[in-house]
């Protein structure tokens, strides 16, 4: 199975509010509210770290969740956010853009 790499979209504005993140698409001004775990994933989306590693090192380390469940949920999150442009996904590192 190929690795999935994720990166934050470039045409977004974001603001942390408590443990959550508000992210706005600059293209159409759509606002997304990310819960705590989605915020952890979004913040770690540097384009060079595989999603499975983000889940293992960030999500599973901070929350009481199995790696299988967390990875499945993270993949679903990525599938929902990628079409909006606030999250980019690829089967290879994305532009080596470490943020």
N, C-alpha and C positions, 0 to 999 in steps of 0.2 A: 504494500500500500504506500502510495506517494505521500510525502510530507505536505502539509498545508502551511503556507506562510501568510501572515496577515500584516497589513500596514494601515495606519490611519489615513483617510482620504486627505488630500491637500486642500480641497475647496470646502473646508468646514471651519466653524467657530465653535469653541467649547468652553464650558465653565463648570467647575466642580461646585456642587451644592450639597453639603453634608457628605455622605458616603456615595452620593450618586453623581452622574455626569449628565449635563445637558449639552447636546451636540446639535448644531444647526447646519444644514446643508446650505452653502452659499448659493448654489445653483437655483434652488427653488424656495429657500427660506423655511423648509420643513424642519421642525424641531423634534428631536428624539430624546427621551429620558431613559438613561441606562441605569439599571439597578446596580447594587454594590459589586456583584460578581461580573456583570457585563462591563462595568467601569474598570475593574482590575484587568480584564482581557483587553479592553480598548487602550488603556494606558500602556500596556506591554506590547502592543502591536507595532513593532519597530521595523517590520519587513524582513528581518534576518533571523529571527528566532522562530522555530517551528511552533505551530499552535499546540502540539502535544507537550512540548517543553514548557510553554507558558502555563498550560493547565497544571502540569506536574509541579513546577517550581513556584507558581504564584497562587493558583486557585486551590489546589489540594493542600498546600502548605498553610493557607489562611483559613480554610473552611473545612468542615467535617463532611467530606463528600468523597466517594470512591473515584479513582482516576477514570474508570470506564464511563461512569455517569457524567462526570464533569466534562470529559472530552466530547461525549455525544451532545450534551447541552451546548458546549462551546461551538461545535460544528453547526448546530442548528442556528445559533445566534449569528454566526458568520454568513450563513445562507440567507438569513433575513436582512442583514445589514449591507451586504455586498451590492445588491441592486440599487440601493439608495446612494451609493458613492461615498458614504462616510467611513466605509471599511473596504479595503482592497484585499483580494485573496489571489493566491497563485500557488502552483506546485513547485516553485523555485523562489529563492530570495528575491525580494522586490527592490530593485535599484540599489541594494546595499545601503539604503537610507536609514542609518541608525539614528534614532531620535533620543 
